[in-house]
Amino acid sequence: MAIHSSKAVGEPPFFLASSVFFAIKDAIMAARRELGNEDWFPFDSPATPERIWMACLDEFTMSFVSFDFGPKLSV
C-alpha cells in the first residue's frame, strides 16, 4: 500500500530519461569546445541523430550551420 499522493512510481523513469538528454548535451558541448566554440546553442528535445550531428559543428556541418547560429524567437 502506497502513501497518498506518492510519486515513487513515476519520478524515477522521468528523471532517468532527462539524464540521458543532458548527457548528450554535455557531449555536444565537449565536441564544440574542441573547435573553440563555447557559446550557448539551442538543443531541443527529441535528441534525434540529425540534431545531435548538426549541433556538434564538425567540418561537414559547418557548411550548413555557423558559430553564430541561434533560434528565431518571437517575443
Biopython code that builds the backbone (N, CA, C, O; Angstrom):
import numpy as np
from Bio.PDB.StructureBuilder import StructureBuilder

atoms = [
    (1, "MET", "N", (0.839, -1.168, 0.000)),
    (1, "MET", "CA", (0.000, 0.000, 0.000)),
    (1, "MET", "C", (0.894, 1.244, 0.000)),
    (1, "MET", "O", (1.816, 1.351, 0.809)),
    (2, "ALA", "N", (0.623, 2.164, -0.893)),
    (2, "ALA", "CA", (1.433, 3.377, -1.033)),
    (2, "ALA", "C", (0.851, 4.522, -0.214)),
    (2, "ALA", "O", (-0.336, 4.553, 0.110)),
    (3, "ILE", "N", (1.717, 5.437, 0.096)),
    (3, "ILE", "CA", (1.288, 6.648, 0.804)),
    (3, "ILE", "C", (0.500, 7.506, -0.167)),
    (3, "ILE", "O", (0.833, 7.571, -1.350)),
    (4, "HIS", "N", (-0.528, 8.156, 0.314)),
    (4, "HIS", "CA", (-1.383, 9.004, -0.523)),
    (4, "HIS", "C", (-0.551, 10.072, -1.239)),
    (4, "HIS", "O", (0.273, 10.739, -0.613)),
    (5, "SER", "N", (-0.764, 10.235, -2.544)),
    (5, "SER", "CA", (-0.067, 11.208, -3.401)),
    (5, "SER", "C", (1.420, 10.911, -3.547)),
    (5, "SER", "O", (2.197, 11.820, -3.841)),
    (6, "SER", "N", (1.826, 9.686, -3.354)),
    (6, "SER", "CA", (3.228, 9.318, -3.512)),
    (6, "SER", "C", (3.602, 9.310, -4.987)),
    (6, "SER", "O", (2.823, 8.864, -5.829)),
    (7, "LYS", "N", (4.788, 9.799, -5.295)),
    (7, "LYS", "CA", (5.269, 9.853, -6.666)),
    (7, "LYS", "C", (6.418, 8.866, -6.882)),
    (7, "LYS", "O", (7.224, 9.044, -7.796)),
    (8, "ALA", "N", (6.495, 7.864, -6.075)),
    (8, "ALA", "CA", (7.618, 6.935, -6.138)),
    (8, "ALA", "C", (7.629, 6.094, -7.412)),
    (8, "ALA", "O", (8.670, 5.542, -7.767)),
    (9, "VAL", "N", (6.518, 5.986, -8.095)),
    (9, "VAL", "CA", (6.467, 5.151, -9.288)),
    (9, "VAL", "C", (6.815, 5.941, -10.541)),
    (9, "VAL", "O", (7.491, 5.402, -11.418)),
    (10, "GLY", "N", (6.384, 7.196, -10.666)),
    (10, "GLY", "CA", (6.552, 7.954, -11.898)),
    (10, "GLY", "C", (7.815, 8.777, -12.004)),
    (10, "GLY", "O", (8.303, 9.002, -13.111)),
    (11, "GLU", "N", (8.361, 9.232, -10.894)),
    (11, "GLU", "CA", (9.501, 10.145, -10.964)),
    (11, "GLU", "C", (10.813, 9.492, -11.402)),
    (11, "GLU", "O", (11.515, 10.090, -12.218)),
    (12, "PRO", "N", (11.188, 8.320, -10.921)),
    (12, "PRO", "CA", (12.483, 7.754, -11.350)),
    (12, "PRO", "C", (12.628, 7.576, -12.853)),
    (12, "PRO", "O", (13.673, 7.945, -13.389)),
    (13, "PRO", "N", (11.638, 7.031, -13.576)),
    (13, "PRO", "CA", (11.810, 6.919, -15.028)),
    (13, "PRO", "C", (11.890, 8.275, -15.721)),
    (13, "PRO", "O", (12.618, 8.436, -16.701)),
    (14, "PHE", "N", (11.147, 9.239, -15.215)),
    (14, "PHE", "CA", (11.172, 10.577, -15.816)),
    (14, "PHE", "C", (12.550, 11.200, -15.695)),
    (14, "PHE", "O", (13.078, 11.734, -16.670)),
    (15, "PHE", "N", (13.130, 11.137, -14.520)),
    (15, "PHE", "CA", (14.449, 11.745, -14.326)),
    (15, "PHE", "C", (15.551, 10.935, -14.993)),
    (15, "PHE", "O", (16.570, 11.500, -15.388)),
    (16, "LEU", "N", (15.373, 9.640, -15.126)),
    (16, "LEU", "CA", (16.349, 8.834, -15.841)),
    (16, "LEU", "C", (16.395, 9.235, -17.310)),
    (16, "LEU", "O", (17.471, 9.332, -17.900)),
    (17, "ALA", "N", (15.238, 9.464, -17.893)),
    (17, "ALA", "CA", (15.177, 9.876, -19.302)),
    (17, "ALA", "C", (15.785, 11.260, -19.496)),
    (17, "ALA", "O", (16.476, 11.490, -20.488)),
    (18, "SER", "N", (15.545, 12.176, -18.577)),
    (18, "SER", "CA", (16.118, 13.516, -18.728)),
    (18, "SER", "C", (17.634, 13.492, -18.521)),
    (18, "SER", "O", (18.337, 14.328, -19.088)),
    (19, "SER", "N", (18.150, 12.564, -17.732)),
    (19, "SER", "CA", (19.600, 12.484, -17.548)),
    (19, "SER", "C", (20.292, 12.062, -18.845)),
    (19, "SER", "O", (21.418, 12.487, -19.103)),
    (20, "VAL", "N", (19.642, 11.239, -19.660)),
    (20, "VAL", "CA", (20.207, 10.854, -20.953)),
    (20, "VAL", "C", (20.280, 12.067, -21.874)),
    (20, "VAL", "O", (21.288, 12.277, -22.549)),
    (21, "PHE", "N", (19.215, 12.865, -21.904)),
    (21, "PHE", "CA", (19.195, 14.060, -22.744)),
    (21, "PHE", "C", (20.326, 15.012, -22.358)),
    (21, "PHE", "O", (21.026, 15.521, -23.232)),
    (22, "PHE", "N", (20.513, 15.258, -21.065)),
    (22, "PHE", "CA", (21.553, 16.190, -20.634)),
    (22, "PHE", "C", (22.956, 15.601, -20.792)),
    (22, "PHE", "O", (23.913, 16.359, -20.951)),
    (23, "ALA", "N", (23.104, 14.298, -20.754)),
    (23, "ALA", "CA", (24.399, 13.679, -21.046)),
    (23, "ALA", "C", (24.762, 13.885, -22.515)),
    (23, "ALA", "O", (25.921, 14.141, -22.842)),
    (24, "ILE", "N", (23.767, 13.774, -23.402)),
    (24, "ILE", "CA", (24.006, 14.032, -24.825)),
    (24, "ILE", "C", (24.390, 15.491, -25.030)),
    (24, "ILE", "O", (25.306, 15.789, -25.796)),
    (25, "LYS", "N", (23.698, 16.404, -24.352)),
    (25, "LYS", "CA", (24.012, 17.824, -24.488)),
    (25, "LYS", "C", (25.426, 18.125, -23.977)),
    (25, "LYS", "O", (26.136, 18.932, -24.577)),
    (26, "ASP", "N", (25.841, 17.492, -22.886)),
    (26, "ASP", "CA", (27.210, 17.672, -22.385)),
    (26, "ASP", "C", (28.238, 17.160, -23.386)),
    (26, "ASP", "O", (29.294, 17.770, -23.555)),
    (27, "ALA", "N", (27.942, 16.046, -24.049)),
    (27, "ALA", "CA", (28.860, 15.512, -25.059)),
    (27, "ALA", "C", (28.962, 16.458, -26.255)),
    (27, "ALA", "O", (30.042, 16.623, -26.824)),
    (28, "ILE", "N", (27.856, 17.075, -26.636)),
    (28, "ILE", "CA", (27.880, 18.049, -27.731)),
    (28, "ILE", "C", (28.697, 19.271, -27.331)),
    (28, "ILE", "O", (29.469, 19.789, -28.138)),
    (29, "MET", "N", (28.536, 19.738, -26.092)),
    (29, "MET", "CA", (29.324, 20.888, -25.623)),
    (29, "MET", "C", (30.812, 20.574, -25.656)),
    (29, "MET", "O", (31.614, 21.446, -25.991)),
    (30, "ALA", "N", (31.198, 19.348, -25.316)),
    (30, "ALA", "CA", (32.611, 18.956, -25.359)),
    (30, "ALA", "C", (33.130, 18.953, -26.794)),
    (30, "ALA", "O", (34.252, 19.387, -27.053)),
    (31, "ALA", "N", (32.310, 18.461, -27.730)),
    (31, "ALA", "CA", (32.718, 18.454, -29.142)),
    (31, "ALA", "C", (32.865, 19.872, -29.674)),
    (31, "ALA", "O", (33.791, 20.153, -30.434)),
    (32, "ARG", "N", (31.975, 20.759, -29.290)),
    (32, "ARG", "CA", (32.051, 22.154, -29.733)),
    (32, "ARG", "C", (33.249, 22.869, -29.098)),
    (32, "ARG", "O", (33.877, 23.719, -29.728)),
    (33, "ARG", "N", (33.558, 22.516, -27.845)),
    (33, "ARG", "CA", (34.711, 23.120, -27.159)),
    (33, "ARG", "C", (36.018, 22.765, -27.868)),
    (33, "ARG", "O", (36.941, 23.578, -27.910)),
    (34, "GLU", "N", (36.100, 21.554, -28.426)),
    (34, "GLU", "CA", (37.295, 21.153, -29.168)),
    (34, "GLU", "C", (37.520, 22.040, -30.394)),
    (34, "GLU", "O", (38.656, 22.206, -30.836)),
    (35, "LEU", "N", (36.461, 22.602, -30.937)),
    (35, "LEU", "CA", (36.566, 23.508, -32.092)),
    (35, "LEU", "C", (36.722, 24.965, -31.662)),
    (35, "LEU", "O", (36.817, 25.854, -32.508)),
    (36, "GLY", "N", (36.748, 25.211, -30.366)),
    (36, "GLY", "CA", (36.933, 26.569, -29.870)),
    (36, "GLY", "C", (35.649, 27.356, -29.706)),
    (36, "GLY", "O", (35.691, 28.578, -29.565)),
    (37, "ASN", "N", (34.508, 26.684, -29.721)),
    (37, "ASN", "CA", (33.232, 27.363, -29.563)),
    (37, "ASN", "C", (32.631, 27.005, -28.210)),
    (37, "ASN", "O", (32.252, 25.857, -27.979)),
    (38, "GLU", "N", (32.545, 27.982, -27.323)),
    (38, "GLU", "CA", (31.964, 27.751, -26.003)),
    (38, "GLU", "C", (30.684, 28.548, -25.805)),
    (38, "GLU", "O", (30.248, 28.754, -24.673)),
    (39, "ASP", "N", (30.076, 29.001, -26.905)),
    (39, "ASP", "CA", (28.850, 29.777, -26.818)),
    (39, "ASP", "C", (27.647, 28.881, -26.556)),
    (39, "ASP", "O", (27.689, 27.667, -26.759)),
    (40, "TRP", "N", (26.574, 29.518, -26.100)),
    (40, "TRP", "CA", (25.315, 28.826, -25.898)),
    (40, "TRP", "C", (24.768, 28.384, -27.249)),
    (40, "TRP", "O", (24.975, 29.066, -28.253)),
    (41, "PHE", "N", (24.082, 27.263, -27.286)),
    (41, "PHE", "CA", (23.463, 26.794, -28.524)),
    (41, "PHE", "C", (22.102, 26.182, -28.206)),
    (41, "PHE", "O", (21.910, 25.613, -27.131)),
    (42, "PRO", "N", (21.160, 26.299, -29.139)),
    (42, "PRO", "CA", (19.841, 25.701, -28.912)),
    (42, "PRO", "C", (19.889, 24.200, -29.155)),
    (42, "PRO", "O", (20.471, 23.741, -30.138)),
    (43, "PHE", "N", (19.287, 23.450, -28.271)),
    (43, "PHE", "CA", (19.199, 21.997, -28.448)),
    (43, "PHE", "C", (17.899, 21.533, -27.821)),
    (43, "PHE", "O", (17.781, 21.445, -26.599)),
    (44, "ASP", "N", (16.931, 21.238, -28.663)),
    (44, "ASP", "CA", (15.600, 20.873, -28.198)),
    (44, "ASP", "C", (15.385, 19.367, -28.258)),
    (44, "ASP", "O", (16.078, 18.646, -28.975)),
    (45, "SER", "N", (14.425, 18.924, -27.500)),
    (45, "SER", "CA", (14.029, 17.531, -27.498)),
    (45, "SER", "C", (13.013, 17.306, -28.613)),
    (45, "SER", "O", (12.196, 18.195, -28.852)),
    (46, "PRO", "N", (13.017, 16.210, -29.285)),
    (46, "PRO", "CA", (13.789, 14.988, -29.083)),
    (46, "PRO", "C", (15.195, 15.111, -29.670)),
    (46, "PRO", "O", (15.412, 15.810, -30.659)),
    (47, "ALA", "N", (16.121, 14.432, -29.052)),
    (47, "ALA", "CA", (17.521, 14.473, -29.485)),
    (47, "ALA", "C", (17.729, 13.423, -30.574)),
    (47, "ALA", "O", (18.232, 12.331, -30.312)),
    (48, "THR", "N", (17.338, 13.768, -31.787)),
    (48, "THR", "CA", (17.486, 12.840, -32.910)),
    (48, "THR", "C", (18.950, 12.814, -33.358)),
    (48, "THR", "O", (19.691, 13.754, -33.070)),
    (49, "PRO", "N", (19.377, 11.771, -34.047)),
    (49, "PRO", "CA", (20.760, 11.724, -34.547)),
    (49, "PRO", "C", (21.109, 12.927, -35.427)),
    (49, "PRO", "O", (22.235, 13.423, -35.388)),
    (50, "GLU", "N", (20.142, 13.390, -36.216)),
    (50, "GLU", "CA", (20.388, 14.543, -37.082)),
    (50, "GLU", "C", (20.627, 15.807, -36.268)),
    (50, "GLU", "O", (21.533, 16.578, -36.584)),
    (51, "ARG", "N", (19.832, 16.034, -35.225)),
    (51, "ARG", "CA", (20.006, 17.224, -34.375)),
    (51, "ARG", "C", (21.330, 17.166, -33.617)),
    (51, "ARG", "O", (22.009, 18.180, -33.456)),
    (52, "ILE", "N", (21.683, 15.978, -33.159)),
    (52, "ILE", "CA", (22.948, 15.831, -32.435)),
    (52, "ILE", "C", (24.118, 16.151, -33.365)),
    (52, "ILE", "O", (25.037, 16.877, -32.986)),
    (53, "TRP", "N", (24.081, 15.616, -34.562)),
    (53, "TRP", "CA", (25.171, 15.834, -35.521)),
    (53, "TRP", "C", (25.276, 17.299, -35.909)),
    (53, "TRP", "O", (26.381, 17.839, -35.953)),
    (54, "MET", "N", (24.161, 17.954, -36.190)),
    (54, "MET", "CA", (24.189, 19.366, -36.583)),
    (54, "MET", "C", (24.654, 20.258, -35.437)),
    (54, "MET", "O", (25.260, 21.301, -35.682)),
    (55, "ALA", "N", (24.388, 19.874, -34.209)),
    (55, "ALA", "CA", (24.805, 20.678, -33.059)),
    (55, "ALA", "C", (26.292, 20.538, -32.769)),
    (55, "ALA", "O", (26.872, 21.413, -32.127)),
    (56, "CYS", "N", (26.923, 19.458, -33.226)),
    (56, "CYS", "CA", (28.342, 19.236, -32.932)),
    (56, "CYS", "C", (29.274, 20.149, -33.714)),
    (56, "CYS", "O", (30.399, 20.382, -33.271)),
    (57, "LEU", "N", (28.856, 20.671, -34.846)),
    (57, "LEU", "CA", (29.660, 21.574, -35.675)),
    (57, "LEU", "C", (30.981, 20.941, -36.118)),
    (57, "LEU", "O", (32.054, 21.461, -35.812)),
    (58, "ASP", "N", (30.902, 19.830, -36.830)),
    (58, "ASP", "CA", (32.116, 19.253, -37.413)),
    (58, "ASP", "C", (32.377, 19.899, -38.776)),
    (58, "ASP", "O", (31.664, 20.823, -39.166)),
    (59, "GLU", "N", (33.389, 19.422, -39.501)),
    (59, "GLU", "CA", (33.744, 20.077, -40.766)),
    (59, "GLU", "C", (32.643, 19.961, -41.822)),
    (59, "GLU", "O", (32.547, 20.821, -42.697)),
    (60, "PHE", "N", (31.822, 18.932, -41.761)),
    (60, "PHE", "CA", (30.720, 18.799, -42.717)),
    (60, "PHE", "C", (29.568, 19.748, -42.375)),
    (60, "PHE", "O", (29.054, 20.445, -43.250)),
    (61, "THR", "N", (29.169, 19.771, -41.112)),
    (61, "THR", "CA", (28.013, 20.591, -40.726)),
    (61, "THR", "C", (28.329, 22.083, -40.688)),
    (61, "THR", "O", (27.414, 22.906, -40.710)),
    (62, "MET", "N", (29.608, 22.443, -40.633)),
    (62, "MET", "CA", (29.967, 23.869, -40.612)),
    (62, "MET", "C", (29.523, 24.576, -41.885)),
    (62, "MET", "O", (29.322, 25.790, -41.873)),
    (63, "SER", "N", (29.364, 23.838, -42.990)),
    (63, "SER", "CA", (28.905, 24.470, -44.227)),
    (63, "SER", "C", (27.411, 24.795, -44.185)),
    (63, "SER", "O", (26.920, 25.572, -45.003)),
    (64, "PHE", "N", (26.690, 24.198, -43.229)),
    (64, "PHE", "CA", (25.261, 24.444, -43.105)),
    (64, "PHE", "C", (24.903, 25.338, -41.915)),
    (64, "PHE", "O", (23.987, 26.155, -42.002)),
    (65, "VAL", "N", (25.622, 25.181, -40.816)),
    (65, "VAL", "CA", (25.340, 25.916, -39.580)),
    (65, "VAL", "C", (26.607, 26.646, -39.163)),
    (65, "VAL", "O", (27.686, 26.054, -39.156)),
    (66, "SER", "N", (26.493, 27.914, -38.816)),
    (66, "SER", "CA", (27.664, 28.691, -38.407)),
    (66, "SER", "C", (27.736, 28.785, -36.887)),
    (66, "SER", "O", (26.822, 28.360, -36.180)),
    (67, "PHE", "N", (28.852, 29.356, -36.393)),
    (67, "PHE", "CA", (29.042, 29.517, -34.960)),
    (67, "PHE", "C", (27.974, 30.410, -34.335)),
    (67, "PHE", "O", (27.601, 30.208, -33.180)),
    (68, "ASP", "N", (27.480, 31.388, -35.080)),
    (68, "ASP", "CA", (26.522, 32.335, -34.510)),
    (68, "ASP", "C", (25.069, 31.887, -34.693)),
    (68, "ASP", "O", (24.153, 32.706, -34.619)),
    (69, "PHE", "N", (24.858, 30.595, -34.932)),
    (69, "PHE", "CA", (23.508, 30.065, -35.082)),
    (69, "PHE", "C", (22.731, 30.238, -33.783)),
    (69, "PHE", "O", (23.252, 29.972, -32.700)),
    (70, "GLY", "N", (21.502, 30.677, -33.893)),
    (70, "GLY", "CA", (20.633, 30.838, -32.738)),
    (70, "GLY", "C", (19.186, 30.685, -33.130)),
    (70, "GLY", "O", (18.850, 30.805, -34.308)),
    (71, "PRO", "N", (18.330, 30.426, -32.182)),
    (71, "PRO", "CA", (16.919, 30.256, -32.510)),
    (71, "PRO", "C", (16.272, 31.585, -32.853)),
    (71, "PRO", "O", (16.694, 32.633, -32.363)),
    (72, "LYS", "N", (15.258, 31.543, -33.685)),
    (72, "LYS", "CA", (14.497, 32.729, -34.024)),
    (72, "LYS", "C", (13.308, 32.807, -33.068)),
    (72, "LYS", "O", (12.290, 32.148, -33.276)),
    (73, "LEU", "N", (13.445, 33.606, -32.038)),
    (73, "LEU", "CA", (12.405, 33.723, -31.018)),
    (73, "LEU", "C", (11.539, 34.936, -31.289)),
    (73, "LEU", "O", (12.044, 36.011, -31.612)),
    (74, "SER", "N", (10.251, 34.764, -31.158)),
    (74, "SER", "CA", (9.346, 35.921, -31.282)),
    (74, "SER", "C", (8.826, 36.246, -29.896)),
    (74, "SER", "O", (8.355, 35.371, -29.170)),
    (75, "VAL", "N", (8.915, 37.496, -29.548)),
    (75, "VAL", "CA", (8.502, 37.913, -28.204)),
    (75, "VAL", "C", (7.275, 38.766, -28.297)),
    (75, "VAL", "O", (6.762, 39.223, -27.276)),
]
sb = StructureBuilder()
sb.init_structure("model")
sb.init_model(0)
sb.init_chain("A")
sb.init_seg("    ")
for serial, (resi, resn, name, xyz) in enumerate(atoms, 1):
    if name == "N":
        sb.init_residue(resn, " ", resi, " ")
    sb.init_atom(name, np.array(xyz, "f"), 0.0, 1.0, " ", f" {name:<3s}", serial, name[0])
structure = sb.get_structure()
